[in-house]
Amino acid sequence: MKYLMLIWLLVASFPLNAESGSYFDPNTGSYYNWAPNIQNGTTVHGSNPGAGSLWTTHIKADGDMHGTDSDMNPWTYNSDTSYYFNYGTGTMCYGAGDLRQCY
């Protein structure tokens, strides 16, 4: 879940369908690599060598997202409804910012 929040922050920092790029977060030790995808959006691959984790996010041009978390659980996010669902953990979240509620 913490990686999803960081990905949302990263999404705001580069345009959809941006050229390929990378970023290292010294606070978490995580690496992010992104590139345009065939859905006219962006795919982000994340990793944290210290934690031994990998995750992926596919971002569509309309802001919808799907991917896998660091435990390889698939998840989806609908930007119109701010609804997040993780199919592996059953976690559901609604809303954004301080109003975000997860169950």
DSSP file (Angstrom, degrees, kcal/mol; ACC not computed):
  #  RESIDUE AA STRUCTURE BP1 BP2  ACC     N-H-->O    O-->H-N    N-H-->O    O-->H-N    TCO  KAPPA ALPHA  PHI   PSI    X-CA   Y-CA   Z-CA
    1    1 A M     >        0   0    0      0, 0.0     4,-1.8     0, 0.0     5,-0.2   0.000 360.0 360.0 360.0 -39.7    0.0    0.0    0.0
    2    2 A K  H  >  +     0   0    0      1,-0.2     4,-1.7     2,-0.2     5,-0.1   0.844 360.0  53.4 -64.6 -31.7    2.8    2.4    0.8
    3    3 A Y  H  > S+     0   0    0      2,-0.2     4,-2.4     1,-0.2    -1,-0.2   0.886 105.0  54.2 -69.5 -37.4    4.3    1.8   -2.7
    4    4 A L  H  > S+     0   0    0      1,-0.2     4,-2.2     2,-0.2    -2,-0.2   0.908 107.7  49.9 -62.0 -42.2    1.0    2.7   -4.3
    5    5 A M  H  X S+     0   0    0     -4,-1.8     4,-1.7     1,-0.2    -1,-0.2   0.905 111.7  48.4 -63.0 -41.1    0.9    6.0   -2.5
    6    6 A L  H  X S+     0   0    0     -4,-1.7     4,-2.4     1,-0.2    -2,-0.2   0.880 108.8  53.5 -67.1 -37.2    4.4    6.8   -3.6
    7    7 A I  H  X S+     0   0    0     -4,-2.4     4,-2.8     2,-0.2    -1,-0.2   0.904 105.8  53.6 -63.5 -40.9    3.6    5.8   -7.2
    8    8 A W  H  X S+     0   0    0     -4,-2.2     4,-1.3     1,-0.2    -1,-0.2   0.898 110.0  48.2 -60.5 -38.6    0.7    8.3   -7.1
    9    9 A L  H  < S+     0   0    0     -4,-1.7     4,-0.5     1,-0.2    -2,-0.2   0.902 112.4  48.2 -66.9 -40.1    3.1   11.0   -6.0
   10   10 A L  H >X S+     0   0    0     -4,-2.4     3,-1.4     1,-0.2     4,-0.6   0.871 103.5  61.4 -67.4 -36.5    5.6   10.0   -8.8
   11   11 A V  H >< S+     0   0    0     -4,-2.8     3,-1.1     1,-0.3    -1,-0.2   0.885 100.7  54.5 -57.5 -38.9    2.8   10.0  -11.4
   12   12 A A  T 3< S+     0   0    0     -4,-1.3    -1,-0.3     1,-0.2    -2,-0.2   0.700 101.8  60.7 -67.6 -18.1    2.2   13.7  -10.7
   13   13 A S  T <4 S+     0   0    0     -3,-1.4    -1,-0.2    -4,-0.5    -2,-0.2   0.571 108.8  35.9 -91.3  -8.4    5.9   14.4  -11.3
   14   14 A F  S << S-     0   0    0     -3,-1.1    -1,-0.1    -4,-0.6     3,-0.1  -0.999  86.1-108.0-143.0 147.4    6.0   13.3  -14.9
   15   15 A P    >   -     0   0    0      0, 0.0     3,-1.1     0, 0.0    -3,-0.1  -0.331  42.2 -96.3 -71.6 150.7    3.5   13.4  -17.8
   16   16 A L  T 3  S+     0   0    0      1,-0.3    25,-0.1    45,-0.1    26,-0.1  -0.349 112.8  22.1 -61.5 148.3    1.7   10.4  -19.1
   17   17 A N  T 3  S+     0   0    0      1,-0.1    -1,-0.3    18,-0.1    25,-0.1   0.802  93.8 162.9  60.2  31.4    3.4    8.8  -22.0
   18   18 A A    <   -     0   0    0     -3,-1.1    -1,-0.1     1,-0.1     3,-0.1  -0.226  46.7 -88.7 -70.0 165.3    6.6   10.5  -21.0
   19   19 A E        -     0   0    0      1,-0.2    -1,-0.1    16,-0.1    15,-0.1  -0.324  62.6 -76.0 -67.0 162.8    9.9    9.4  -22.3
   20   20 A S        +     0   0    0     -3,-0.1     2,-0.3    13,-0.1    15,-0.2  -0.235  66.5 152.9 -59.9 148.4   11.7    6.7  -20.4
   21   21 A G  E     -A   34   0A   0     13,-2.2    13,-2.5    -3,-0.1     2,-0.3  -0.961  28.4-139.7-163.5 178.9   13.3    7.7  -17.1
   22   22 A S  E     -A   33   0A   0     -2,-0.3     2,-0.3    11,-0.2    11,-0.2  -0.974   7.7-167.9-149.1 161.1   14.4    6.6  -13.7
   23   23 A Y  E     -A   32   0A   0      9,-2.4     9,-2.7    -2,-0.3     2,-0.5  -0.982  10.1-152.5-152.3 137.4   14.4    7.9  -10.1
   24   24 A F  E     -A   31   0A   0     -2,-0.3     7,-0.2     7,-0.2     3,-0.1  -0.968  11.0-151.1-112.3 127.5   16.1    6.7   -6.9
   25   25 A D  E >>> -A   30   0A   0      5,-3.0     4,-2.6    -2,-0.5     5,-0.8  -0.855   6.6-168.3 -97.7 104.4   14.4    7.6   -3.6
   26   26 A P  T 345S+     0   0    0      0, 0.0    -1,-0.2     0, 0.0     5,-0.0   0.745  83.4  62.1 -66.6 -22.1   17.2    7.9   -1.0
   27   27 A N  T 345S+     0   0    0      1,-0.2    -2,-0.0    -3,-0.1    -3,-0.0   0.848 121.6  19.3 -71.2 -33.5   14.6    7.9    1.8
   28   28 A T  T <45S-     0   0    0     -3,-0.7    -1,-0.2     2,-0.2     3,-0.1   0.597  97.7-123.1-110.9 -15.6   13.3    4.5    1.0
   29   29 A G  T  <5 +     0   0    0     -4,-2.6    21,-0.4     1,-0.3     2,-0.3   0.658  64.0 143.3  78.1  16.1   16.1    2.9   -1.0
   30   30 A S  E   < -A   25   0A   0     -5,-0.8    -5,-3.0    18,-0.2     2,-0.4  -0.663  39.9-150.6 -95.1 146.4   13.6    2.3   -3.9
   31   31 A Y  E     -AB  24  47A   0     16,-3.0    16,-2.1    -2,-0.3     2,-0.4  -0.902   9.2-165.4-111.6 141.7   14.3    2.6   -7.6
   32   32 A Y  E     -AB  23  46A   0     -9,-2.7    -9,-2.4    -2,-0.4     2,-0.4  -0.996   6.4-177.7-129.7 133.3   11.7    3.6  -10.2
   33   33 A N  E     -AB  22  45A   0     12,-2.4    12,-3.1    -2,-0.4     2,-0.3  -0.998   9.5-175.7-127.8 132.9   11.9    3.2  -13.9
   34   34 A W  E     +AB  21  44A   0    -13,-2.5   -13,-2.2    -2,-0.4    10,-0.2  -0.935   8.8 167.3-132.3 155.9    9.2    4.3  -16.3
   35   35 A A  E     - B   0  43A   0      8,-1.7     8,-2.9    -2,-0.3   -18,-0.1  -0.979  43.2 -85.5-157.3 155.0    8.5    4.2  -20.0
   36   36 A P  E     - B   0  42A   0      0, 0.0     6,-0.3     0, 0.0     2,-0.2  -0.308  44.9-153.3 -60.3 149.4    5.6    4.8  -22.4
   37   37 A N    >   -     0   0    0      4,-1.8     3,-1.2    22,-0.2     4,-0.4  -0.763  29.7-102.6-121.3 172.8    3.3    1.8  -22.9
   38   38 A I  T 3  S+     0   0    0      1,-0.3     4,-0.0    -2,-0.2    -1,-0.0   0.558 113.4  71.0 -73.2  -7.2    1.0    0.7  -25.7
   39   39 A Q  T 3  S-     0   0    0     20,-0.1    22,-0.8    21,-0.0    -1,-0.3   0.166 119.2-104.8 -91.0  17.8   -2.1    2.0  -23.8
   40   40 A N  S <  S+     0   0    0     -3,-1.2    -2,-0.2     1,-0.2     2,-0.1   0.821  96.0  86.5  60.7  32.6   -1.0    5.6  -24.5
   41   41 A G  S    S-     0   0    0     -4,-0.4    -4,-1.8    19,-0.1     2,-0.4  -0.355  80.9 -83.4-132.1-146.9    0.1    5.7  -20.8
   42   42 A T  E     -BC  36  59A   0     17,-2.0    17,-3.4    -6,-0.3     2,-0.5  -0.988  20.0-149.5-136.2 141.4    3.1    4.9  -18.7
   43   43 A T  E     -BC  35  58A   0     -8,-2.9    -8,-1.7    -2,-0.4     2,-0.5  -0.952  14.7-162.8-110.3 131.4    4.4    1.7  -17.1
   44   44 A V  E     -BC  34  57A   0     13,-3.3    13,-2.7    -2,-0.5     2,-0.5  -0.958   3.5-165.4-116.2 127.5    6.4    2.1  -13.9
   45   45 A H  E     -BC  33  56A   0    -12,-3.1   -12,-2.4    -2,-0.5     2,-0.3  -0.955  12.8-170.9-109.5 128.6    8.6   -0.7  -12.5
   46   46 A G  E     +BC  32  55A   0      9,-3.2     9,-2.2    -2,-0.5     2,-0.3  -0.875   7.9 174.0-119.1 152.8    9.8   -0.3   -8.9
   47   47 A S  E     -BC  31  54A   0    -16,-2.1   -16,-3.0    -2,-0.3     7,-0.2  -0.993  21.0-163.0-152.6 153.3   12.3   -2.2   -6.8
   48   48 A N  E >>> - C   0  53A   0      5,-2.5     5,-1.7    -2,-0.3     4,-1.5  -0.830   6.4-169.5-137.0  97.7   13.9   -2.1   -3.4
   49   49 A P  T 345S+     0   0    0      0, 0.0    -1,-0.1     0, 0.0   -19,-0.1   0.843  86.7  57.1 -58.0 -35.6   17.0   -4.2   -3.3
   50   50 A G  T 345S+     0   0    0    -21,-0.4   -21,-0.1     1,-0.2   -20,-0.1   0.865 116.2  34.8 -64.4 -35.8   17.3   -3.9    0.5
   51   51 A A  T <45S-     0   0    0     -3,-0.6    -1,-0.2     2,-0.1   -22,-0.0   0.562 106.4-127.0 -92.6 -11.1   13.8   -5.3    1.0
   52   52 A G  T  <5 +     0   0    0     -4,-1.5     2,-0.3     1,-0.2    -2,-0.1   0.860  61.7 139.9  69.0  35.1   14.1   -7.7   -2.0
   53   53 A S  E   < -C   48   0A   0     -5,-1.7    -5,-2.5     2,-0.0     2,-0.3  -0.856  33.6-174.3-120.7 151.7   10.8   -6.4   -3.5
   54   54 A L  E     +C   47   0A   0     16,-0.4    18,-0.4    -2,-0.3     2,-0.3  -0.970   8.8 172.3-133.8 147.4    9.6   -5.6   -7.0
   55   55 A W  E     -C   46   0A   0     -9,-2.2    -9,-3.2    -2,-0.3     2,-0.3  -0.982  13.8-152.3-153.2 161.1    6.3   -4.0   -8.1
   56   56 A T  E     -CD  45  68A   0     12,-1.7    12,-1.9    -2,-0.3     2,-0.4  -0.990   4.8-169.4-138.4 142.9    4.8   -2.7  -11.3
   57   57 A T  E     -CD  44  67A   0    -13,-2.7   -13,-3.3    -2,-0.3     2,-0.5  -0.999   7.2-160.1-133.1 131.9    2.1   -0.1  -12.2
   58   58 A H  E     -CD  43  66A   0      8,-3.4     8,-1.6    -2,-0.4     2,-0.5  -0.962  13.9-162.6-108.6 121.0    0.5    0.5  -15.6
   59   59 A I  E     -CD  42  65A   0    -17,-3.4   -17,-2.0    -2,-0.5     6,-0.2  -0.917   5.2-149.4-110.7 121.3   -1.0    4.0  -15.8
   60   60 A K    >   -     0   0    0      4,-3.1     3,-1.8    -2,-0.5   -20,-0.1  -0.413  30.4-106.6 -82.5 163.9   -3.6    4.7  -18.5
   61   61 A A  T 3  S+     0   0    0    -22,-0.8   -45,-0.1     1,-0.3    -1,-0.1   0.789 120.5  56.2 -60.3 -29.0   -4.1    8.1  -20.2
   62   62 A D  T 3  S-     0   0    0      2,-0.1    -1,-0.3     1,-0.0     3,-0.1   0.448 122.2-104.2 -84.9   0.8   -7.3    8.6  -18.2
   63   63 A G  S <  S+     0   0    0     -3,-1.8    -2,-0.1     1,-0.4     2,-0.1   0.265  76.6 135.8  96.6 -11.9   -5.6    8.0  -14.9
   64   64 A D        -     0   0    0     14,-0.1    -4,-3.1    -5,-0.1    -1,-0.4  -0.395  35.0-167.5 -65.5 149.1   -6.8    4.5  -14.2
   65   65 A M  E     +DE  59  77A   0     12,-2.4    12,-2.8    -6,-0.2     2,-0.3  -0.946  18.9 173.4-137.9 156.8   -4.1    2.1  -13.0
   66   66 A H  E     +DE  58  76A   0     -8,-1.6    -8,-3.4    -2,-0.3     2,-0.3  -0.965  21.9 118.3-153.7 159.8   -3.4   -1.6  -12.4
   67   67 A G  E     -DE  57  75A   0      8,-2.0     8,-2.3    -2,-0.3     2,-0.4  -0.961  54.0 -70.9 176.0-158.5   -0.4   -3.5  -11.5
   68   68 A T  E     -DE  56  74A   0    -12,-1.9   -12,-1.7    -2,-0.3     2,-0.0  -0.981  36.1-136.1-129.0 142.7    1.2   -5.9   -8.9
   69   69 A D    >   -     0   0    0      4,-2.2     3,-2.2    -2,-0.4   -15,-0.1  -0.174  45.0 -81.0 -85.7-173.8    2.3   -5.0   -5.4
   70   70 A S  T 3  S+     0   0    0      1,-0.3   -16,-0.4     2,-0.1   -15,-0.1   0.618 133.3  52.2 -69.0 -11.4    5.6   -6.1   -3.8
   71   71 A D  T 3  S-     0   0    0      2,-0.1    -1,-0.3   -18,-0.1   -16,-0.1   0.209 121.1-108.6-102.8  13.3    4.0   -9.5   -3.0
   72   72 A M    <   +     0   0    0     -3,-2.2    -2,-0.1   -18,-0.4   -17,-0.1   0.679  68.7 150.7  67.5  21.2    3.0   -9.9   -6.7
   73   73 A N        -     0   0    0      1,-0.0    -4,-2.2    14,-0.0    -1,-0.3  -0.701  46.3-123.9 -80.1 131.0   -0.7   -9.4   -5.8
   74   74 A P  E     +E   68   0A   0      0, 0.0    13,-2.3     0, 0.0    14,-0.7  -0.491  35.8 176.1 -74.3 146.9   -2.7   -7.8   -8.6
   75   75 A W  E     -EF  67  86A   0     -8,-2.3    -8,-2.0    11,-0.3     2,-0.3  -0.961  15.9-154.4-145.3 161.6   -4.5   -4.6   -7.9
   76   76 A T  E     -EF  66  85A   0      9,-2.3     9,-2.3    -2,-0.3     2,-0.4  -0.961   0.8-162.8-136.1 155.6   -6.6   -2.0   -9.8
   77   77 A Y  E     -EF  65  84A   0    -12,-2.8   -12,-2.4    -2,-0.3     2,-0.6  -0.985   7.7-154.6-139.5 128.0   -7.4    1.7   -9.3
   78   78 A N  E  >> - F   0  83A   0      5,-2.6     4,-1.6    -2,-0.4     5,-1.0  -0.910   2.7-161.5-102.7 116.8  -10.3    3.6  -10.9
   79   79 A S  T  45S+     0   0    0     -2,-0.6    -1,-0.1     1,-0.2   -16,-0.1   0.770  87.4  58.2 -72.1 -25.4   -9.5    7.3  -11.2
   80   80 A D  T  45S+     0   0    0      1,-0.2    -1,-0.2     3,-0.1   -17,-0.0   0.887 122.4  23.4 -69.2 -38.4  -13.2    8.3  -11.7
   81   81 A T  T  45S-     0   0    0     -3,-0.2    14,-0.6     2,-0.1    -2,-0.2   0.509  97.2-128.2-105.4  -7.1  -14.3    6.8   -8.4
   82   82 A S  T  <5 +     0   0    0     -4,-1.6     2,-0.5     1,-0.2    13,-0.3   0.825  56.8 153.6  57.6  33.8  -11.0    6.8   -6.5
   83   83 A Y  E   < -F   78   0A   0     -5,-1.0    -5,-2.6    11,-0.2     2,-0.4  -0.835  24.2-173.7 -99.0 126.9  -11.6    3.1   -5.8
   84   84 A Y  E     -FG  77  93A   0      9,-2.5     9,-2.3    -2,-0.5     2,-0.4  -0.951   2.5-178.4-116.6 136.8   -8.6    0.8   -5.2
   85   85 A F  E     -FG  76  92A   0     -9,-2.3    -9,-2.3    -2,-0.4     2,-0.6  -0.984  15.1-158.0-139.2 129.7   -8.9   -3.0   -4.9
   86   86 A N  E  >  -F   75   0A   0      5,-2.5     4,-2.4    -2,-0.4     5,-0.3  -0.926   5.5-161.4-104.8 114.1   -6.1   -5.5   -4.2
   87   87 A Y  T  4 S+     0   0    0    -13,-2.3   -12,-0.1    -2,-0.6    -1,-0.1   0.730  87.7  49.5 -69.4 -23.7   -7.1   -8.9   -5.4
   88   88 A G  T  4 S+     0   0    0    -14,-0.7    -1,-0.2     1,-0.1   -13,-0.1   0.853 124.1  25.5 -84.0 -36.7   -4.5  -10.7   -3.3
   89   89 A T  T  4 S-     0   0    0      2,-0.1    -2,-0.2    -3,-0.0     3,-0.1   0.631  95.8-127.4-101.8 -17.0   -5.1   -9.1    0.1
   90   90 A G     <  +     0   0    0     -4,-2.4     2,-0.2     1,-0.3    -3,-0.1   0.532  52.6 157.1  79.4   5.9   -8.8   -8.0   -0.4
   91   91 A T        -     0   0    0     -5,-0.3    -5,-2.5    11,-0.1     2,-0.4  -0.477  20.5-170.8 -69.4 130.7   -7.9   -4.5    0.6
   92   92 A M  E     -G   85   0A   0     -2,-0.2    11,-3.0    -7,-0.2     2,-0.4  -0.975   3.1-174.8-121.1 137.3  -10.4   -1.9   -0.7
   93   93 A C  E     -GH  84 102A   0     -9,-2.3    -9,-2.5    -2,-0.4     2,-0.3  -0.988   3.2-171.4-132.5 144.1   -9.9    1.9   -0.5
   94   94 A Y  E     + H   0 101A   0      7,-2.5     7,-2.5    -2,-0.4   -11,-0.2  -0.959  48.1  14.7-129.5 148.7  -12.2    4.8   -1.4
   95   95 A G  S    S-     0   0    0    -14,-0.6     2,-0.3    -2,-0.3     5,-0.2  -0.191  73.3 -93.0  87.3-176.9  -11.5    8.5   -1.6
   96   96 A A  S >  S-     0   0    0      4,-0.1     3,-1.5    -2,-0.0     4,-0.1  -0.950  70.7  -8.8-140.1 157.3   -8.3   10.5   -1.8
   97   97 A G  G >  S-     0   0    0     -2,-0.3     3,-1.5     1,-0.3     0, 0.0  -0.247 126.9  -9.2  60.1-138.2   -6.0   12.4    0.6
   98   98 A D  G 3  S+     0   0    0      1,-0.3    -1,-0.3     3,-0.0    -3,-0.0   0.704 135.7  59.5 -67.5 -19.4   -7.2   12.7    4.2
   99   99 A L  G <  S+     0   0    0     -3,-1.5    -1,-0.3     2,-0.1    -2,-0.2   0.467  76.4 122.8 -87.4  -2.2  -10.6   11.4    3.3
  100  100 A R    <   -     0   0    0     -3,-1.5     2,-0.4    -5,-0.2    -5,-0.2  -0.426  42.6-168.3 -66.2 129.2   -9.2    8.1    2.0
  101  101 A Q  E     -H   94   0A   0     -7,-2.5    -7,-2.5    -2,-0.2     2,-0.4  -0.978   2.7-168.5-121.0 130.2  -10.7    5.0    3.8
  102  102 A C  E      H   93   0A   0     -2,-0.4    -9,-0.3    -9,-0.2   -11,-0.1  -0.929 360.0 360.0-120.0 145.2   -9.3    1.5    3.5
  103  103 A Y              0   0    0    -11,-3.0   -10,-0.1    -2,-0.4    -1,-0.1   0.328 360.0 360.0-129.1 360.0  -10.9   -1.7    4.6
